[in-house]
Amino acid sequence: MTAEVQATIARWREEEAAVRSRLKPSGVTTLDDVRQYTGLDFLKALLDGALPAPLMGETLDFVPIHAEPGRAVLQCTPSTRHYNPFGSVHGGLAATMLDTALAWAVHSMLPQGRGSTTLELKVNYLRALTSDTGPVRVEANVVNVGRQVGVAEGRVVDAAGKIYAYGSTTCLVYALT
């Protein structure tokens, strides 16, 4: 492992620890709470601990790292708790992280009173994740968000920049009623 990769891993672990220290315990946010925010402000409220952290992140031990307009980043360190019976990380971990980060990227572009939900998720697996992989990140970016549809793409990468999975989503954008 190169010094550059080691430095990236150290930085990623520091960023994860800083976010985890701010996160509120996992829970469910009410629809009334969601309606109060623009999409980006909602995500920032989650990251700042003003709203409960996502339960799925607790279930699979991944953490949101960053959200900005049109972009979201999640992080996880795969372990044997994520394994399938065949000795590698279950593909559902990468798929769930992609689904979450892609939806966050779309949500970050929404005005107050609008929400989104996944209509389609496409994942291509390029190589297996294992407990030896080290931390990975899902980096998701918006392709386009319109009045009714949002599209985003993302990838699961390690600290060396190696891609483990690539995905895209189409989200339905709707009024939060």
C-alpha positions in Angstrom: 0.0 0.0 0.0 1.4 3.3 -1.0 1.9 6.3 1.3 -0.7 8.2 -0.7 -3.3 5.4 -0.1 -2.4 5.2 3.6 -2.9 9.0 3.9 -6.3 8.8 2.1 -7.4 6.0 4.4 -6.3 8.1 7.5 -8.2 11.2 6.2 -11.3 9.1 5.4 -11.3 7.6 8.9 -10.9 11.1 10.5 -13.8 12.4 8.4 -16.0 9.4 9.3 -15.2 9.9 13.1 -16.0 13.6 12.9 -19.4 12.9 11.2 -20.2 10.0 13.6 -19.5 12.4 16.5 -22.2 14.8 15.2 -24.9 12.3 14.1 -28.0 12.0 16.2 -29.0 8.4 17.1 -30.7 6.6 14.3 -34.4 7.0 13.9 -37.3 8.0 11.7 -37.9 11.6 10.5 -41.5 12.7 10.3 -43.0 13.9 7.0 -43.7 17.2 8.8 -39.9 17.5 9.6 -39.0 16.8 6.0 -41.4 19.4 4.6 -39.6 22.2 6.6 -36.4 21.9 4.6 -35.1 22.2 1.1 -33.5 18.9 0.0 -30.0 20.1 0.7 -30.9 21.7 4.1 -32.6 18.4 5.1 -29.4 16.4 4.3 -27.2 18.9 6.1 -29.6 18.7 9.2 -29.0 14.9 9.2 -25.3 15.4 8.9 -25.2 18.0 11.7 -27.3 15.9 14.1 -30.4 18.0 14.1 -32.4 15.1 12.7 -32.1 11.3 13.4 -29.5 9.5 11.4 -30.8 7.0 8.8 -31.6 3.6 10.3 -30.3 1.8 7.2 -26.9 3.3 7.9 -26.9 1.7 11.4 -28.1 -1.6 10.0 -25.3 -1.9 7.5 -22.8 0.3 9.3 -22.3 2.9 6.7 -22.2 6.6 7.3 -23.1 9.7 5.3 -20.0 11.8 4.9 -20.9 14.8 2.7 -23.8 16.4 0.8 -23.7 19.4 -1.5 -25.8 20.5 -4.4 -25.9 17.5 -6.8 -23.4 15.4 -4.9 -23.4 13.0 -1.9 -20.8 10.8 -0.4 -21.2 7.7 1.9 -18.6 5.6 3.5 -18.3 2.0 4.9 -15.6 -0.4 5.9 -16.8 -3.8 4.7 -16.3 -6.6 7.2 -17.3 -10.3 7.6 -20.7 -9.1 9.0 -21.5 -8.1 5.4 -20.5 -11.5 3.9 -22.6 -13.8 1.8 -22.2 -17.6 2.1 -19.6 -17.5 -0.7 -16.9 -15.6 1.3 -17.2 -12.1 0.0 -19.4 -9.0 0.8 -23.0 -9.4 -0.3 -23.8 -7.3 -3.3 -26.7 -5.8 -1.4 -24.2 -3.6 0.6 -22.9 -1.8 -2.5 -26.5 -1.7 -3.9 -27.9 -0.2 -0.8 -25.1 2.3 -0.4 -25.5 3.3 -4.1 -29.3 3.6 -3.7 -28.8 5.9 -0.7 -26.1 8.1 -2.1 -27.8 8.4 -5.5 -31.1 9.4 -3.8 -29.3 11.9 -1.6 -27.6 13.5 -4.7 -31.1 13.9 -6.3 -32.6 15.1 -3.0 -29.9 17.7 -2.6 -31.4 19.5 -5.6 -35.0 19.7 -4.5 -36.8 22.8 -3.3 -38.7 22.8 0.0 -41.9 20.7 -0.3 -40.6 18.2 -2.8 -39.4 14.7 -2.2 -38.1 11.8 -4.3 -38.2 8.0 -4.4 -36.2 5.5 -6.4 -38.0 4.3 -9.5 -35.1 2.4 -10.9 -31.6 1.3 -9.6 -29.0 -0.2 -11.9 -25.8 -1.6 -10.4 -22.8 -3.1 -12.2 -20.4 -5.0 -10.0 -16.8 -4.8 -11.2 -15.0 -6.7 -8.4 -15.7 -8.3 -5.0 -15.6 -6.3 -1.8 -14.0 -8.2 1.1 -13.1 -7.6 4.7 -9.5 -6.8 3.4 -10.7 -4.0 1.0 -10.6 -1.3 3.7 -12.9 1.7 3.7 -14.9 2.4 0.5 -16.9 5.4 -0.5 -19.9 5.8 -2.7 -19.6 9.1 -4.6 -22.8 10.0 -6.3 -23.5 12.9 -8.7 -26.7 14.2 -10.3 -27.0 13.9 -14.1 -30.3 15.9 -14.2 -33.2 16.8 -11.9 -36.4 18.0 -13.4 -39.9 18.7 -12.1 -40.8 15.0 -12.0 -37.7 13.0 -12.6 -34.1 13.0 -11.2 -31.2 11.0 -12.6 -27.9 10.3 -10.8 -24.9 8.1 -11.2 -22.2 6.9 -8.7 -19.5 4.5 -8.0 -18.1 2.5 -5.1 -14.4 3.2 -4.8 -11.5 2.4 -2.4 -8.8 4.8 -1.2 -6.7 3.9 -4.2 -9.5 4.9 -6.5 -10.2 1.3 -7.6 -13.9 1.0 -8.7 -15.9 -1.9 -7.2 -19.3 -1.1 -8.5 -21.0 1.5 -10.6 -24.7 2.5 -10.5 -27.3 4.8 -11.7 -30.8 5.7 -10.6 -34.0 7.3 -11.9 -36.0 8.9 -9.1 -39.6 10.1 -9.1 -39.8 13.7 -7.8 -43.1 14.6 -6.2 -44.8 17.0 -3.8 -44.6 16.2 -0.1 -48.3 16.2 0.8 
